[in-house]
């Protein structure tokens, strides 16, 4: 591979930006260098030269290592990347790699140059061993300059930038996820690790919705406005667009882009006014309705924006971005309709990573777990910087029982979303499913410390404590969960299980009968109530309770086999002493009412049966 600096002599626009990035590195302005290099990578994620220079601009050794690995992946003959990885200990020493070419003194080499040997020692240079050591020493020191320059001046904090599409379009921004979260102590990098440590939000490039023709000097101002918008110079972009309006006061697209510039600055009121002006001069301009919907949602997260979204689609039935936003908007209220919209968006724009991400969310809500995993994985493949895709993959892995993969993805996600507590809830769920209960407690402690109103976190931690035979802490967590969400069936039943473990089967039965059973609306939840009530009643040990236990076992057998673990069904047959081919006839009434107060047998040993691991119903 050629020396990267040789590439700077080319006069293309991208290499001009690369030259500016290298100059910024030489001056110690790593924030500016990261800004420029990240923009370059948004245009070409497989450019080995960009990754190599970026390794000198990042903050940590972990990031530096990743950049060099990406450079080597893009160009296996990138000797600079190889030398850097050797220096970081990621590759073994390799004498076949030529030393870094020292054609001239670079600014970052001046402080790292190797002193020349005094002339009186020139005779020793004839020694081949000495000559080899000196050459290797020079190579190591010079390569170190590329990497260590990133550590010479470290700013107090990393400045994050807002990127846009290569050509501004109606979807220049992705509404950022407001999910809160933290850093995993053992991050695992898998696949293409996202570049979120450089970006506030990520965007999926889409083509410009319209290319309105502007002529003469107006055209130049319009194009300049688009370029400024793309570079994030929103104030300058507005000035340039205002120049266009002086000659073309009825240009709806110009008002729209002014609205976009305000919206990307978080000024939703001014953005809405600009979109309204666009509608006023161009009532058939679909993007203005979509823009107004987004601005209203920014002003009020509970705003009803469906009419504007419908209008955008009616004006342009092939407007992929409108289907995308409407699908996202309906995810909670109508996941079936959301799925249909997102599938339409993908048909029109198959390269939209956001559409696949939101489709995965809809499929998870509809129980289509494998399809959700496929969609989330495809979203990640389309845009490696789309951080929420990692969380969607993790949720799908959990739903499909692939706990190891879920843990790995979540560890990656939390590196780049260290303030999102819901990811630690998901990690807790994955650890519980894997039987790693101590690890689950550790993750859930973090989630609960960050958000003490998360019923799912308390339920999952209660489940972990229950499996660790700490019924007191389990009871406290289940009660905390139901205080937040009284309709949480699993936590209501969990309280009964905690009582049972404490040797109080009577209290356990009353809890299950009065609190959990009224919330059991499916065969799966009914199976859980019948199973645990049967155990509770058998533990009470009086004749009436024995009758009630038998009736519950028979009710369990009458349910579809898929509503319970096979072990539960076999256990029920054993308790009623019948063969599995028997089909019981049940009384329509429940045998025991909650008015009885049986006395628990103190000190008895109880062995809980198998536990169903619920699929989380709360969206993080």
Protein Blocks (a to p, Z undefined) as FASTA:
>chain_A
ZZfklmmmpccfklmmmmmmmmmmmnopaklmmmmmmmmmmmomkbfklmmmmmmmmmbl
klmmmmmmmmmmmmmmlmklmmmmmmnopaccdfkbccdddfbccfklmmmcccdddfkl
mmmmmpmklmmmmmmmmmmmmmmmmmmmmmmpccfbdcddddddfbdcfklbccddfbdc
dddfbdcdehjddfklmpfbdcdddddfbacddehjllmmmmmmmmmmmnopaklmmmmm
mmmmmmmmmlmklmmmmmmmmmmnopaklmmmmmmmmmmmomklmklmmmmmmmmmmmom
kbcfklmmmmmmmmmmklmklmmmmmmmmmmmmmmlmmmmmmmmmmmmmmlmklmmmmmm
mmmmnopamlmmmmmmmmmmmmmmlmklmmmmmmmmmmnopaklmmmmmmmmmmmmmmlm
klmmmmmmmmmmnopaklmmmmmmmmmmmomcbfklmmmmmmmmmmnopaklmmmmmmmm
mmmmmmlmklmmmmmmmmmmnopaklmmmmmmmmmmmmmmbfklmmmmmmmmmmmmmmno
paklmmmmmmmmmmmmmpcfklpcfklmmmmmmmnopafkbccdddfbdfbdckbccddd
ehiacddddddddddfbdZZ
